Amino acid sequence: MREATMIERRDSQGGTRPASTPPATAGQLREKLQRLRLELVDTAVGERQPRHVGWQDGLTSLPSRAHFRLRLSHTLSLLMRAGRPMGLLCVGLTESTPATVTFGQAASDELLRIVAARLRHALRASDVIGRVGRVEFACMLPDLANCQDGGKVARRLLDTLAAQVRIGSIELTASANLGLAMFPCDGRGADALLDSADAAMFRARRERSEVAFFGQATSR
C-alpha cells in the first residue's frame, strides 16, 4: 500500500496535528502536468516578447515570423507527446492586393491591418495567427483532424476577406491564396511544416485556385 501524503492541520487550540490526504493517481499527475505545460507555452513566450525587438509585427500587432515560429515549435513538441494532430494554414495575399503603387503606402498598410483583424476575428480563440511575410499570414489550427475540416476553415477565411474594404474614399477587395499542411504527416518540425504550408499556398497561386493542400495532386 502506498503511503499517504502527510500534511499539518491546525487544531482548535492553535496547535498543529498531522493529517493525511490520498495520493494523486499517476493519471491525475500526468493530466496536471500536461495542463501546466500548455499554460507555460504562452506564458514563457509572452515573458520573452518584451526583451526581443521585432517579436511583434509593428503594423498589424500580430506575432512576427520569429515569434510565431517559436510558438509553433513549442506547440508541436506538446502535440507530438500527446499524439494529437494540427493544421497549419498559410494565407498569401495576391501581389495586386496591397495596391501600393495605385493608392500609396498608407492605404496598403491600412488594408493589411484590416486583413489581419478580419483573419483574427474569423479564427477560434485557440488558433494562433502571425504575420510571416510582407503579404503572408500563417494560422495554427490545433486539433484539426483532416484536410476536409481545414478546407472549411479556409472557406470561412476566404469569405471573410471577400467583403470590400473602404479606406477613406477608396474601395478595395483583398484576394488571397491559401495553403494547408497537416501535422505530423506534412512536417514534424516548425520549419518543415511552415515550408509545406508555404509550398501549398504557392501551388494554389500557380494553379490559380483559392486553396491547395500539401501532398495532394488536386487543389480546391
C-alpha positions in Angstrom: 0.0 0.0 0.0 1.3 3.5 -0.9 1.9 5.8 2.0 -0.5 8.7 2.4 0.9 12.2 1.9 1.3 13.9 5.3 0.3 17.5 5.9 -0.2 19.6 9.0 -3.7 20.8 10.1 -4.3 23.4 12.7 -6.5 22.2 15.7 -8.9 24.2 17.9 -6.2 25.0 20.4 -4.0 26.7 17.8 -1.6 23.8 17.6 -0.9 21.6 14.6 -1.6 17.9 14.0 -0.8 15.7 11.1 -3.5 14.9 8.6 -3.4 12.7 5.6 -4.7 13.1 2.0 -4.9 10.4 -0.5 -2.0 10.5 -3.1 -2.8 11.6 -6.6 -3.0 8.9 -9.2 -0.5 8.7 -12.0 -3.2 9.7 -14.5 -4.1 12.8 -12.5 -0.5 13.8 -12.2 0.0 13.4 -16.0 -3.1 15.4 -16.7 -2.0 18.2 -14.3 1.5 18.2 -15.9 0.0 18.4 -19.4 -2.2 21.4 -18.4 0.8 23.1 -16.8 2.9 22.6 -20.0 0.2 24.1 -22.2 -0.2 27.1 -19.9 3.5 27.7 -19.8 3.8 27.9 -23.6 2.1 31.2 -23.9 3.5 32.4 -20.6 7.1 31.7 -21.5 6.8 33.3 -24.9 4.9 36.3 -23.5 7.6 36.9 -20.9 10.3 36.8 -23.6 8.5 39.1 -26.0 9.3 42.5 -24.4 13.0 41.5 -24.4 13.2 40.9 -28.2 12.8 43.7 -30.7 10.7 42.6 -33.6 8.8 39.8 -31.9 5.5 41.7 -32.6 4.7 42.9 -36.0 4.6 46.7 -35.8 2.0 47.1 -38.5 -0.7 44.5 -37.5 0.3 43.8 -33.8 0.3 40.1 -34.7 3.2 37.8 -33.7 6.1 38.3 -36.1 7.6 35.4 -38.0 10.2 34.7 -35.3 7.6 34.9 -32.5 5.1 32.7 -34.5 7.8 30.1 -35.3 8.8 29.8 -31.6 5.1 29.3 -30.5 4.7 26.8 -33.3 7.8 24.9 -32.2 6.6 24.7 -28.6 3.1 23.6 -29.7 4.4 20.9 -32.0 6.5 19.5 -29.2 3.4 19.2 -26.9 1.2 17.8 -29.6 3.9 15.2 -30.5 3.9 13.9 -26.9 0.1 13.9 -26.8 -0.2 12.3 -30.2 -2.6 15.0 -31.5 -2.8 16.4 -35.0 -2.8 20.1 -36.1 -3.3 22.1 -39.2 -1.1 25.0 -40.4 -2.7 27.4 -42.9 -0.7 29.8 -44.9 -2.6 32.9 -46.3 -0.9 34.8 -49.1 -2.5 38.0 -50.4 -2.1 38.4 -54.2 0.6 40.8 -55.2 -2.0 43.3 -56.6 -4.0 43.4 -53.4 -1.9 45.9 -51.4 -2.0 48.3 -54.4 0.8 50.4 -53.1 1.6 52.0 -56.4 -2.0 52.9 -57.1 -3.2 54.1 -53.7 0.0 54.7 -51.8 1.8 53.1 -48.9 -0.7 54.4 -46.3 -3.6 52.7 -48.0 -1.6 49.5 -48.4 -0.7 49.4 -44.7 -4.3 50.1 -43.6 -5.5 47.3 -45.8 -3.0 44.9 -44.2 -4.2 45.9 -40.8 -7.8 45.3 -41.8 -7.0 41.9 -43.3 -5.1 40.9 -40.1 -8.1 41.9 -37.9 -10.6 40.0 -40.1 -8.5 36.9 -40.1 -8.0 37.0 -36.3 -11.8 37.6 -35.8 -12.7 34.6 -38.1 -10.5 32.2 -36.2 -11.2 30.4 -32.9 -9.7 31.7 -29.6 -7.4 28.6 -29.5 -6.0 29.4 -33.0 -2.8 31.4 -33.4 -2.2 33.8 -36.3 1.1 35.6 -37.2 2.4 37.8 -40.0 5.2 35.7 -41.5 5.9 37.7 -44.7 5.2 41.0 -46.4 1.8 39.9 -47.5 1.6 36.5 -45.9 0.0 35.2 -42.7 0.1 31.8 -41.0 -2.5 30.3 -38.8 -2.0 27.4 -36.3 -5.2 25.3 -36.1 -4.9 23.0 -33.1 -6.7 19.6 -33.1 -7.6 20.0 -36.8 -8.4 16.4 -37.7 -8.1 16.4 -41.5 -7.9 18.4 -44.7 -11.7 18.4 -45.0 -12.0 20.3 -41.8 -9.1 22.5 -42.9 -11.0 23.3 -46.1 -13.9 24.5 -44.1 -11.7 26.9 -42.2 -10.1 28.1 -45.4 -13.5 28.8 -46.9 -14.5 30.8 -43.9 -11.4 32.9 -44.1 -11.9 33.5 -47.9 -15.5 34.6 -47.3 -14.2 36.9 -44.6 -11.7 38.5 -46.9 -14.2 38.8 -49.8 -16.0 41.7 -48.3 -15.0 45.1 -49.7 -12.7 47.3 -47.7 -13.3 51.0 -47.6 -10.3 53.2 -46.8 -11.4 56.8 -47.0 -12.9 57.2 -50.5 -11.1 54.1 -51.8 -12.8 50.7 -52.0 -10.5 47.7 -52.2 -11.1 43.9 -52.2 -8.5 41.6 -50.7 -7.8 38.4 -52.6 -5.7 35.5 -51.4 -4.4 32.0 -52.0 -4.3 29.6 -49.1 -2.1 26.5 -48.5 -2.8 23.9 -45.8 -0.3 21.5 -44.3 -1.1 18.8 -41.6 1.0 17.8 -38.6 2.6 15.4 -38.4 2.3 13.9 -41.9 3.4 17.1 -43.8 6.2 18.1 -41.4 7.2 17.3 -37.8 9.1 20.5 -37.1 8.2 24.1 -37.2 10.3 24.9 -40.3 9.2 21.8 -42.2 5.6 22.5 -41.5 5.9 26.2 -42.5 7.6 25.2 -45.7 4.9 22.7 -46.6 2.1 25.2 -46.0 4.0 27.8 -47.9 4.6 25.4 -50.8 0.9 24.5 -50.9 0.0 28.2 -51.0 2.3 28.9 -53.9 0.8 25.9 -55.7 -2.6 27.4 -55.3 -1.3 30.7 -56.7 0.4 28.9 -59.6 -2.7 26.9 -60.5 -5.0 29.9 -60.0 -7.0 28.2 -57.3 -8.0 29.5 -53.9 -6.8 26.6 -51.7 -4.3 23.8 -52.1 -3.5 21.0 -49.7 0.2 19.9 -49.4 0.8 16.4 -50.7 -2.4 16.2 -52.8 -2.3 16.4 -56.5 -5.5 18.4 -56.8 -6.4 21.7 -55.1 -9.6 23.3 -54.2 
